[in-house]
Amino acid sequence: MGVFIAFLAVNNVLTNSSRSFWLEHATYWIYPLQTLACGALLFAFRGSYSWHNPARILFTLAAALVVFFVWISPQQFFGVPARTDGFNPESIAGGRSWLFWGSIGVRFLRLVVVVPILEEIFWRAFLLRYLIDENFERVSFGTFTWFSFIAVALAFCFSHQSADWPAALFTGVAYNLVAWRTRSLGSCILAHATTNLLLGLWIMKTGQWGFW
C-alpha cells in the first residue's frame, strides 16, 4: 500500500507542477509502472496471505452489484453532470491502435486485479483486524467490532477523492459486511474485483473517464 500511495503522490506532484505533456499527464505512464510494481510485490509475497476460498458467492456478487449501482447512480439516474475529465486512452493513442488497447489492458489489470487484491489485503485483512488487536494475526478474519468496522469504512471513504466520498463510504461498509459475513479474504477480493470490472466496462461505454 505504501508503494501504491507513493506512485499516486508522484503523479499528483508532476501533474500539478509541469507544462510538459508527458509530465502534466504523468498518469499515462505512472499508472502502468504502479501496476507493474505493486503486482510484482503482491506476487513476490503471495505466500504470506491467507486467501481463503470465496464463500457465500451469491451474497458476495450481490454486494458487488449494489456497490456498482451506487457508484453510477448520480450520473445515471439523478442528473449529476457526467465525469468526462480523466484518463482517456484516446488522448495518447489517437484511435484503436495497439497503444490504445495496451493502455486499456493495463488500466483493467490495475482496476480488476491489482487494486482489489492490494486494497482488500490492507483494509480488510490488515487494518480491520489491527484496530482490534495490534497483534492482528491473532484476530480471525472477519471478526466484528463497531470501532474497527466504522473506522475502516471511514478511512476507506476518505482515501478517495471528495466527489466519491458518499459512494466510497457505502462501498467501505459493503465490503466490511462481506468480510464479516463470509470470513473470507477471497470473497472480499471477488466483490471488489467484480464491482471494478463492471465500473470499468461502464466507463468504456459512457466515456466517463473521471471514474478511473
N, C-alpha and C positions, 0 to 999 in steps of 0.2 A: 504493500500500500504506500509505503514511503517513496519507493521508486516511481510509482504511478503518479503520485502527487507532485513529485519533483519535475516530471515532464510537463505537467499542467502549468506549474509555476513558470518554467522557462518559456512555455508557449505564451503565457499572458504577458511576460516582460517583453518578448520580441514583438508580439502583435500590437502592443500599445506604444512602442517607442521607435519604430522604424518605418521608413518610407519605401524601402526596397520591397518589391512584390513578394519575393520568397521568404523574407523575414516578417513582413507585415501579415502574410498568410502562412505563417510557420506551421499552422495546423496541418497543412497538406503533407508535410514530411515529418513533423514531430509525432503525430499520432501513429503513423506506421512504426517509427522507432520505439515508441512507448509500447505498442502492441507486441513487437518482437521481444523487447527486453523483459517485459512482465510475463509474457508467455514462456520465455526461456526459464525464468526464475520459478514459475509455477511448475514447469516440467521437472526442473532440477530437484525441487523439494517435494515432489509428488508423493513420496513415501512417508512424509511427515503428517499427512492429514488423514483423519478417519472419515472417509467419504460417506459411508452408509448408503445402502441401496435406496433409491427413491421409494417412498411409501405413500399410501393414500393418494394415488395418482390422479383420480378424478377431482378430489379436493384441491390438489396442487395446481392442476391445469385450470380449474375454475377460478382459483385465486389469481392466476396469471392473466386470464382473460378479463376479469373485472378490473385489474390494475391497468391493463391496456386501455380499456374504455374510459377509465378515469383520466388518463393522460391526454387522450384525444378529444374528450368531450367539450372542453371550452371552445375550440375552433369548429368542431364538427356539429355541435348541437346548440351552442349558445351564442354564436355570432362574434366570438372573440377574433380579432384580426389574425390572419394566417402568419405563421412564423417562417418567413421565406429567407431570412438572413442566416447564413451559417455555411457549413461545409458543403459546397455544391461541386461535385466532381466534374461537371461540365465546364467549370471555370478554368480548369487546367488541361482538360482532355480535349475540349472542343468538338465533342461528338462521341459516338460509341466506338472509341478506339481501345486498344489494349490498355492504355493508361487509364482510361475511364473505368473499364472493368476491373483493372488491378486495384484502383483506388476504392472501388465499391467492395471488392473482395476483402481487402484489408480492413475496411471500416466494419463490415459484417463480422469478420473474425474477432475484432475488438469488442463489438457490441454483443455478440451472441455467445462467445466462448470465453475470452479473457476477462471481461468485466464481470460477468456473473460469477465465475469461479473466484476471482480475486476478492470481490466485494463480499460475497457470502462467507468466505473464509474469515475475512476481517470482521464484518458486522455481526454475523450470527454465530460463527464457530469460535471467535475470539472474544469480541467486546461484550456480547450478550452474556457470556459466562464470566469474563473477567470482572464485571461490575457486581457479580455475586460473590466471587472469591478470587483474590489476586492469584492464587494458585489455580488457574482456571481449568486445568486438566482434571481436577478432582470433581468438577461440575459436569453432570451429564448434559449432553447436547439437548437443547430444547427446554431446559429447566426454567420455570416461570417465577419471576418476582416482578412486582409492579415497578420497582425502581429501574431495574435493568431493561424491562420492556419499554417503558416510556422514554428513558434516556437514549436508548439506541434508536428508537423511532425518530426522536427529535434530532439527534446527531446526523442520522441518515438524511433527514429533511434538509438541514442547514448545510450539508455538504454539496447541495445542488444550487444552481443559480436561483435568485429570488423569485423569478417568474414561475419556477417549477415547485415552489415550496408546498402549496396545497396538495398537488399530486404526489410529490415526493413523501410528504408526511403520511398520506394514505398508503403509499407503497411500503414505507417502513413498517407500518402497523401490520399490513397484509403479510409481508414476508416473515415478520416475527411470529405471526399466527401460524404460518406454515411450519416454522421451526418448532413451535410448541406442540402442534397437533401431530406432526409426523415424526419428530425426534430424528430427523434425517437431514444431513447437510446436502445429500444428493437431491432431495426434494426441493430445498431452497434454491439450489443452483438451477434445477429444472424450471421452477417457477420464474426465476429471474431471466433465464435464457429465453423462455417462451414469450414472456412479455416483450423483451427486447427484439426478438425476431419479428413479432407482429408489428412493433413500432417501426422497425427498420423498413419492412415492406410497405407500411403506410407512408413513411417518409418518401420512399421512392415513387409511390403512386401520386402523392399530392405535391411533392416538391417543397415540403415544409422543412427545409434544411436546419432550421433552428432547433429541432428536436434531437439532432445528433448529439 
